[in-house]
């Protein structure tokens, strides 16, 4: 873009070299809801296929919509209203709202003036999300007005159906989601893993699944809730992650040799800080020494005697506080279930 200031023109080339892919649908969408679902399907396919992040806040995906109505009178006569193009929509919500508004607007206008579509009466509008209405911008040029001429170095390219079939994504997002559900992953987790996180995280999941000792539902939850958080919060290059080390750590959790809290801390330090995994595991392995756990439980109860009666009076949430305090003393190296059982036994003696 050009920036004009103080008599100078400065060229901002921040998008130079970034390819633009424009997808134009046939005029066969019949409602605002259908248009929104079509746009969402494209969004999910493009993200899942690693074509684009489609971050609409960053301008990586936008929608232009052409709207007009086909109206049938009582006598069977059919009329088409003038086409309106609404430009540069940046959310699914604005896409649906602008179509709904413009369709109602065109219907009311046609009832008043009976103006039909013809060459030269197209217009371009913008969408005002605050006012919830489309705003006129300019008349829309026809192709003749652009004075198009053939570019000899860019001949028309017609793709055969055979070629299209050969490059079609074999495992679509929907197919992948269905397979995950068949393997025991919940609907919500499968949706987030495939449609929100995308292909790279699905690949991580697939690499881990055959060697993971727990159920696939818990593995999906861990990828979604823990791994994705660490990666996004610390701007980690996902391709640099050692997947084998990840699954080894999670298997230690399944075998109750590490707590989930310790595993998350180890993985964070491995991925973000590049610390030695073996040393981290050695320093965080679960303590199964009953004497050590008993000692810490007694200390916590002794330091919070007033809360014991609070718990006995029905405030069961206090138990979580006790467990957290014992875990803190043991630096996350004890099983929360073991701690809970010991707390319940010792607190029952105060009744």
C-alpha positions in Angstrom: 0.0 0.0 0.0 1.0 3.6 -0.5 1.4 6.0 2.5 1.3 9.7 1.6 2.8 12.1 4.1 4.6 15.5 4.0 4.9 15.5 0.3 6.4 12.0 0.1 5.0 8.6 -0.9 6.2 5.6 1.0 5.5 2.1 -0.2 4.6 -0.5 2.5 5.6 -3.9 1.0 4.8 -6.0 4.1 2.7 -8.4 2.1 5.0 -8.6 -0.9 5.5 -12.2 -1.9 2.5 -13.5 0.1 0.2 -15.4 -2.3 -3.5 -14.6 -2.5 -5.9 -17.5 -3.0 -9.3 -16.4 -4.1 -12.1 -19.0 -4.1 -15.2 -18.1 -6.0 -18.3 -20.2 -5.4 -21.1 -20.8 -7.9 -24.3 -18.7 -7.2 -26.1 -21.7 -5.5 -26.2 -20.6 -1.8 -29.7 -19.9 -0.6 -29.5 -18.5 2.9 -27.2 -16.7 5.4 -26.8 -19.8 7.5 -25.8 -21.9 4.5 -23.2 -19.2 3.5 -21.8 -19.2 7.0 -21.5 -23.0 7.0 -19.8 -23.0 3.6 -17.3 -20.4 4.8 -16.6 -22.5 8.0 -16.1 -25.6 5.9 -13.5 -23.7 3.8 -11.9 -22.3 6.9 -11.5 -25.8 8.5 -10.2 -27.4 5.3 -7.6 -24.7 4.7 -6.4 -24.8 8.3 -6.4 -28.6 8.5 -4.5 -28.9 5.2 -1.8 -26.4 6.3 -2.6 -24.0 3.5 -3.2 -21.1 5.8 -3.7 -20.3 9.5 -6.8 -18.3 8.3 -6.4 -15.9 11.2 -9.1 -13.3 10.4 -7.8 -10.8 12.9 -4.5 -10.7 10.9 -6.3 -10.4 7.6 -5.4 -14.0 6.5 -9.0 -14.7 5.5 -11.7 -12.4 4.3 -15.1 -12.7 2.6 -16.7 -10.8 -0.2 -20.4 -11.7 -0.8 -22.7 -11.0 -3.8 -26.3 -10.9 -2.8 -29.6 -10.6 -4.7 -33.0 -12.1 -4.5 -35.2 -14.1 -6.9 -38.7 -13.1 -6.1 -41.8 -14.9 -7.4 -45.2 -12.9 -7.5 -48.5 -14.5 -6.9 -49.1 -14.9 -10.7 -45.9 -16.9 -11.0 -43.8 -14.0 -12.5 -40.1 -14.1 -11.4 -37.9 -11.0 -10.7 -34.3 -10.7 -9.7 -33.1 -7.8 -7.6 -29.9 -5.8 -8.4 -26.7 -7.5 -7.2 -25.0 -6.0 -4.2 -21.4 -6.9 -3.3 -20.5 -6.5 0.4 -16.7 -6.3 0.8 -14.1 -7.4 3.2 -16.0 -9.2 5.9 -13.8 -10.5 8.7 -15.9 -12.9 10.8 -18.5 -15.6 10.3 -20.9 -13.6 12.4 -20.6 -10.5 10.2 -21.0 -12.8 7.1 -24.3 -14.1 8.4 -25.6 -10.8 9.7 -24.8 -8.8 6.6 -26.5 -11.3 4.3 -29.6 -11.4 6.5 -29.8 -7.6 6.7 -29.1 -7.1 2.9 -31.7 -9.8 1.9 -34.4 -8.1 4.0 -33.4 -4.7 2.8 -33.5 -5.7 -0.9 -37.0 -7.3 -0.4 -38.4 -4.1 1.1 -36.7 -2.0 -1.6 -38.2 -4.2 -4.4 -41.7 -3.8 -2.9 -41.3 -0.1 -3.1 -39.6 0.5 -6.5 -39.8 -2.9 -8.4 -36.2 -2.3 -9.8 -34.8 -5.4 -11.3 -31.2 -6.6 -12.0 -29.7 -5.2 -15.2 -26.3 -4.4 -16.6 -24.9 -1.4 -14.8 -26.9 -1.3 -11.6 -24.6 -3.4 -9.4 -23.3 -1.6 -6.2 -20.6 -2.2 -3.7 -21.4 -1.9 0.1 -19.5 -2.2 3.3 -20.7 -3.7 6.6 -21.1 -1.6 9.7 -21.1 -4.2 12.5 -22.0 -1.6 15.2 -25.0 -0.3 13.4 -25.8 -3.8 12.0 -26.4 -2.6 8.5 -24.8 -2.4 5.1 -23.4 1.0 3.9 -23.3 2.1 0.2 -19.7 2.7 -1.1 -19.8 3.0 -4.9 -21.3 1.8 -8.1 -19.9 -1.5 -9.3 -18.0 -1.5 -12.6 -18.8 -4.0 -15.3 -16.0 -6.0 -17.0 -16.1 -3.5 -19.9 -15.3 -0.6 -17.5 -12.1 -2.4 -16.4 -11.0 -2.6 -20.0 -9.6 -6.1 -19.5 -7.4 -7.5 -22.2 -5.9 -11.0 -22.5 -2.4 -11.4 -20.9 -0.3 -13.4 -23.4 2.0 -14.8 -20.7 -0.9 -16.0 -18.6 -3.0 -18.3 -20.7 -6.3 -19.8 -19.3 -5.7 -22.9 -17.3 -8.4 -25.6 -17.4 -7.9 -28.4 -14.9 -9.1 -31.9 -15.8 -11.3 -33.8 -13.3 -8.6 -36.5 -13.2 -6.0 -34.0 -12.0 -8.4 -32.5 -9.4 -9.1 -36.0 -8.1 -5.3 -36.7 -7.9 -4.6 -33.8 -5.6 -7.8 -33.9 -3.4 -7.1 -34.2 0.3 -7.5 -37.9 1.0 -8.1 -37.7 4.7 -10.4 -34.7 5.0 -11.0 -33.0 8.4 -14.4 -34.7 8.7 -13.0 -38.2 8.0 -10.2 -37.6 10.6 -12.7 -36.5 13.2 -14.9 -39.6 12.6 -11.9 -41.9 12.9 -10.9 -40.3 16.2 -14.5 -40.7 17.6 -14.4 -44.4 16.5 -11.2 -44.8 18.5 -12.9 -43.5 21.7 -12.1 -39.8 21.6 -15.0 -37.6 22.6 -16.9 -35.5 20.0 -15.7 -32.2 21.6 -12.0 -33.3 21.8 -12.0 -34.6 18.2 -13.5 -31.3 17.0 -10.9 -29.2 18.9 -8.0 -31.4 17.9 -8.8 -31.4 14.2 -10.6 -28.1 13.5 -9.2 -25.8 16.1 -5.6 -27.0 16.5 -5.2 -28.5 13.0 -3.0 -30.9 11.0 0.3 -30.5 12.9 -1.3 -31.4 16.2 -3.2 -34.4 14.6 0.2 -35.6 13.4 1.7 -35.3 16.9 -1.3 -37.3 18.2 -0.9 -40.0 15.5 2.8 -40.3 16.3 2.1 -40.9 20.0 -1.0 -43.0 19.9 0.7 -46.4 19.1 3.2 -46.2 22.0 1.0 -44.5 24.5 0.0 -46.8 27.4 -3.2 -45.0 28.4 -6.5 -44.6 26.5 -6.6 -42.3 23.5 -9.3 -40.0 25.0 -6.9 -39.0 27.8 -4.1 -38.6 25.2 -6.3 -36.2 23.1 -7.2 -34.2 26.3 -3.5 -33.9 27.1 -2.6 -32.7 23.6 -5.4 -30.2 23.7 -5.2 -28.9 27.3 -1.4 -29.1 28.0 0.8 -29.4 25.0 -1.2 -26.9 22.9 -1.0 -24.4 25.8 2.7 -24.7 26.2 3.3 -24.3 22.4 1.0 -21.3 22.0 2.1 -19.4 25.1 5.8 -19.8 24.4 5.8 -19.5 20.6 7.4 -23.0 20.2 8.2 -24.4 16.8 6.1 -27.6 16.8 8.4 -29.3 14.3 11.3 -29.2 16.8 9.5 -31.3 19.4 10.8 -34.8 20.2 7.6 -36.8 20.1 9.3 -40.0 21.5 10.4 -38.1 24.6 6.8 -36.8 25.0 5.2 -40.2 24.9 7.8 -41.6 27.3 7.0 -38.9 29.8 3.3 -39.6 29.5 3.8 -43.3 29.9 5.5 -42.6 33.3 2.3 -40.8 34.3 0.2 -43.8 33.2 2.5 -46.0 35.3 2.2 -43.7 38.3 5.9 -42.9 38.3 5.2 -39.2 37.6 2.3 -37.0 38.5 0.5 -35.1 35.8 1.7 -31.9 37.4 5.3 -33.0 37.3 5.0 -34.3 33.7 3.7 -30.9 32.5 6.6 -29.1 34.3 9.1 -31.5 32.7 7.6 -31.1 29.2 7.6 -27.3 29.6 11.3 -27.3 30.6 12.2 -29.8 27.8 10.4 -27.8 25.1 10.9 -24.2 26.2 14.1 -24.3 28.2 15.8 -27.2 26.4 16.8 -28.8 29.7 17.9 -32.5 30.1 14.9 -34.7 30.3 16.5 -37.6 32.2 17.6 -35.3 34.9 14.2 -33.7 35.2 12.5 -37.1 35.4 14.9 -38.3 38.1 14.2 -35.2 40.2 10.4 -35.5 39.8 9.6 -39.2 40.2 6.8 -40.0 42.5 7.7 -40.7 46.1 5.9 -43.9 47.3 7.4 -43.7 50.8 4.3 -43.8 53.2 6.4 -42.4 55.9 7.3 -39.3 53.9 3.7 -38.8 52.8 2.4 -39.2 56.3 4.9 -36.7 57.6 3.8 -34.0 55.1 0.1 -34.8 55.7 0.6 -34.3 59.5 2.4 -31.1 58.9 -0.4 -29.6 56.7 -3.1 -30.6 59.1 -1.1 -29.2 62.0 -0.7 -25.9 60.2 -4.4 -25.7 59.3 -6.2 -27.1 62.3 -9.1 -24.6 62.1 -9.9 -25.9 58.6 -10.3 -29.4 59.8 -13.5 -28.6 61.6 -14.6 -26.5 58.6 -14.3 -29.7 56.4 -16.1 -31.8 59.0 -19.0 -29.2 59.0 -19.6 -30.0 55.3 -17.2 -27.7 53.4 -15.8 -30.5 51.2 -13.8 -28.1 49.1 -11.3 -27.7 52.0 -10.0 -31.2 51.1 -8.7 -29.9 47.8 -6.8 -27.2 49.7 -5.2 -29.8 52.0 -4.2 -32.0 49.0 -2.7 -29.0 47.2 -0.7 -28.0 50.3 0.7 -31.6 50.7 1.6 -31.7 47.0 3.4 -28.4 47.4 5.5 -29.7 50.3 6.3 -32.8 48.3 7.1 -30.7 45.2 4.4 -32.6 43.2 6.1 -35.9 43.8 3.2 -37.8 45.4 0.1 -39.3 44.0 -2.9 -37.0 44.7 -5.1 -40.1 45.3 -2.6 -41.5 47.9 -2.6 -38.1 49.6 -6.4 -37.9 49.6 -6.8 -41.3 51.1 -4.3 -40.5 53.9 -6.0 -37.2 54.6 -9.4 -38.8 54.9 -8.2 -41.4 57.3 -6.4 -38.8 59.5 -9.2 -36.2 59.4 -11.8 -38.9 60.4 -10.0 -39.2 63.8 -11.0 -35.6 64.6 -14.7 -36.4 64.6 
